[in-house]
Amino acid sequence: MNNVHLVDHPLVQHKLTLMRKKEASTTSFRTLLNELASLMAYEVTRDMALQDVVIETPLEPMTGKMIDGKKLVFVSILRAGTGILDGMLTVVPGARVGHIGLYRDPKTLKAVEYYFKMPQAMRDRDVVVVDPMLATGNSAIAAVERLKQLHPKSIKFVCLLTCPEGLKAFTTAHPDVPVYTAAIDRQLNDHGYILPGLGDAGDRIFGTK
């Protein structure tokens, strides 16, 4: 899986371990997720294109390098992707934002779309899809399939956790889409949850359990 990037920076791993703890409060979980997403954004945007910009320092004119944040789109898979989105936007506040609403059918574990809203002119944009968990892979696969219909310049997928089953499914369906993750956990259980994992990310972000 040459297109899978494990973000193993010590700060990322430290914050992820704190998030995994079952006693972590909703407030703590949200704060850590925001911080961790910001750290991961540095890795995900490492190869972003730069353009020359003429500026003036207090001493003299110069040509500096800047990214065009407006060409970048963060796409959040609702609802849990919102937690990663906020952290990413602290690093690239000029990025555009898209949303894909998907829910997992409890019987089939397949993704069902209920909402889709993207910026205009997607052909000119680089897309980063965010969702805390790549478990069965069904939601991520469906989201990327939908985005490919808009023919963006590039697509990357970012998650906190994944597992061998999810990675295999996603990379088989989309071998051209890089995956960035902070951990590859052991396996899925019979209910489609990652083990050891951190529970249901959406419930822990929003305090709904």
Secondary structure as UniProt FT lines:
FT   TURN            2..3
FT   STRAND          4..6
FT   HELIX           10..20
FT   TURN            22..23
FT   HELIX           26..44
FT   TURN            45..47
FT   STRAND          51..56
FT   STRAND          61..66
FT   HELIX           69..71
FT   STRAND          72..78
FT   TURN            79..80
FT   HELIX           81..91
FT   TURN            93..94
FT   STRAND          96..104
FT   TURN            106..108
FT   STRAND          111..117
FT   HELIX           122..124
FT   STRAND          126..130
FT   STRAND          133..134
FT   HELIX           138..148
FT   TURN            149..150
FT   STRAND          154..162
FT   HELIX           164..173
FT   TURN            175..176
FT   STRAND          179..184
FT   STRAND          187..188
FT   TURN            190..191
FT   STRAND          194..195
FT   HELIX           201..206
//
